[in-house]
Structures are given as structure tokens and as C-alpha cells.
Amino acid sequence: MAEIKLNEQAFDNTVSKLSSYEKSLNTTNNNFKQVNSKMKENWIGDGGTAFICAANVVETKFLQMIQDLQEESNDLGTAKLSMFGLDSNLASGIAGAISGPIAAGVAAVSAAAKHAK
């Protein structure tokens, strides 16, 4: 079985790309809503009603995609913390076993500060 190697940089790059996609979708959605509000004001009748319904469906799709990207970013952040935070927790446990509870506390605070960045 092939070994899978993970690094924090890969997680950070992916989260950055997802944030960029989310920003782009938000910008596009805002532009879409701005144009649609002008169209809704000026387009009356059955065609206008159909347009409003279609525009609402498209806007809902945008919002769902944005929410999905946010959830994916959050999931990746949680996965990163659980994968790479495990090393820090293990190091803290070893330090505690060797040096006692004070050293373990210092190591835990240091590890938490590192991952909070």
C-alpha cells in the first residue's frame, strides 16, 4: 500500500483556493442580484414573473454553493487540526511523562499557540 504524505501547506493552499472561489461567487452573486433588482422593477407581466422565479432559483443555487464552500473550508480546517494537532498532543504527552505536569502544560500551550496562527 502506498504511503500518503500530508503537509500543512497543502491544507493551507486548498483553504486559500476555496476562499478565493467563495469570494468570486459572492462577487458574482452580488452583481447578479443588482442586475436582477433593476430587471424586476422594469419587467412586468407573465414574463417578468417567470424571470423573477428563475432569478430566485439561480440566487438560491449561488447561496448553496457559497455555503458548501464554507463548510468544506471548515471541514479542512478541522481535519488539519486533528491530523497535525495530534503530533503536538503526542509531544505534550511525552513531555509530561518525562518532565512532569508543568512541562506538559508548557508544551500544550506552545502547541496551541502554534496551531492558533
Backbone torsions as a table, in degrees:
resi	resn	phi	psi	omega
1	MET	NA	135.3	-179.8
2	ALA	-74.8	143.7	178.8
3	GLU	-82.9	136.5	177.0
4	ILE	-101.7	121.0	179.6
5	LYS	-105.1	128.6	179.1
6	LEU	-114.5	148.8	172.2
7	ASN	-139.2	157.4	-176.3
8	GLU	-64.2	-32.4	-178.8
9	GLN	-61.3	-38.6	178.4
10	ALA	-62.6	-41.6	176.8
11	PHE	-63.7	-46.2	-178.6
12	ASP	-61.8	-42.1	178.8
13	ASN	-63.0	-42.6	-179.5
14	THR	-66.2	-43.5	178.2
15	VAL	-62.7	-38.9	178.1
16	SER	-62.8	-43.4	178.0
17	LYS	-64.1	-42.7	178.6
18	LEU	-62.4	-39.3	177.6
19	SER	-64.1	-39.2	177.9
20	SER	-64.2	-43.6	177.9
21	TYR	-63.1	-41.0	179.7
22	GLU	-62.9	-43.6	179.0
23	LYS	-61.9	-42.5	179.0
24	SER	-63.1	-43.6	178.2
25	LEU	-64.1	-40.3	177.8
26	ASN	-62.6	-43.0	178.9
27	THR	-62.7	-46.8	179.6
28	THR	-62.9	-42.2	179.2
29	ASN	-62.8	-42.8	178.8
30	ASN	-63.2	-41.7	176.5
31	ASN	-63.2	-43.1	179.0
32	PHE	-59.3	-46.9	-179.8
33	LYS	-64.2	-37.6	-179.9
34	GLN	-64.4	-47.0	178.6
35	VAL	-64.5	-43.4	-178.6
36	ASN	-63.4	-37.3	-179.5
37	SER	-64.4	-36.5	176.7
38	LYS	-68.1	-40.7	179.1
39	MET	-64.8	-42.3	-178.4
40	LYS	-62.3	-35.8	179.8
41	GLU	-67.3	-35.2	-171.1
42	ASN	-101.2	-13.5	-174.9
43	TRP	-106.6	111.9	-178.3
44	ILE	-115.0	163.9	179.3
45	GLY	96.0	-169.3	-177.0
46	ASP	-62.7	-40.1	178.6
47	GLY	-62.6	-39.9	178.0
48	GLY	-64.9	-40.6	178.4
49	THR	-64.2	-43.6	178.1
50	ALA	-63.2	-40.4	178.5
51	PHE	-61.4	-46.0	-179.4
52	ILE	-60.2	-43.0	178.8
53	CYS	-62.4	-45.7	179.4
54	ALA	-64.5	-41.6	179.8
55	ALA	-63.0	-39.0	178.5
56	ASN	-64.9	-38.8	177.9
57	VAL	-64.2	-45.4	-179.7
58	VAL	-63.7	-42.7	179.2
59	GLU	-62.1	-39.8	177.4
60	THR	-62.3	-39.7	177.8
61	LYS	-63.3	-43.3	177.0
62	PHE	-57.5	-49.4	-177.8
63	LEU	-62.1	-37.7	178.2
64	GLN	-66.4	-42.5	178.2
65	MET	-63.1	-41.2	178.9
66	ILE	-63.2	-44.1	178.8
67	GLN	-63.5	-41.4	178.8
68	ASP	-61.7	-41.1	177.8
69	LEU	-64.8	-40.3	177.8
70	GLN	-62.6	-43.2	178.9
71	GLU	-64.0	-41.2	178.9
72	GLU	-63.1	-42.5	177.3
73	SER	-61.2	-45.1	178.8
74	ASN	-62.6	-42.0	179.1
75	ASP	-63.0	-41.9	178.1
76	LEU	-64.7	-39.9	177.5
77	GLY	-61.8	-41.8	178.3
78	THR	-66.2	-42.8	178.9
79	ALA	-63.3	-42.3	179.2
80	LYS	-60.4	-46.8	-179.4
81	LEU	-62.9	-41.6	-178.6
82	SER	-70.2	-36.2	-179.2
83	MET	-75.1	-50.0	-174.7
84	PHE	-89.1	-23.5	174.8
85	GLY	-70.6	-25.2	178.4
86	LEU	-60.3	-40.8	177.5
87	ASP	-60.3	-42.9	-179.7
88	SER	-65.6	-42.0	178.9
89	ASN	-64.8	-38.5	178.2
90	LEU	-64.8	-43.7	178.0
91	ALA	-61.8	-39.4	178.5
92	SER	-63.9	-41.4	179.1
93	GLY	-64.4	-41.4	178.2
94	ILE	-65.6	-43.8	178.8
95	ALA	-60.9	-39.9	178.8
96	GLY	-65.3	-39.7	-179.8
97	ALA	-68.0	-34.6	-178.0
98	ILE	-82.4	-48.7	-169.8
99	SER	-107.0	-5.9	-179.6
100	GLY	99.4	177.8	-172.9
101	PRO	-65.1	-30.8	-178.7
102	ILE	-66.3	-46.2	179.4
103	ALA	-63.7	-36.9	178.6
104	ALA	-64.3	-40.4	177.9
105	GLY	-63.3	-42.4	178.1
106	VAL	-63.4	-44.4	179.4
107	ALA	-63.7	-39.1	179.9
108	ALA	-66.4	-42.4	178.1
109	VAL	-64.5	-41.3	178.5
110	SER	-62.8	-43.5	179.5
111	ALA	-65.4	-41.4	179.6
112	ALA	-64.2	-39.7	179.0
113	ALA	-65.4	-38.3	179.7
114	LYS	-63.0	-43.2	-176.9
115	HIS	-81.2	-16.1	177.6
116	ALA	-75.2	-21.1	179.6
117	LYS	-65.5	NA	NA
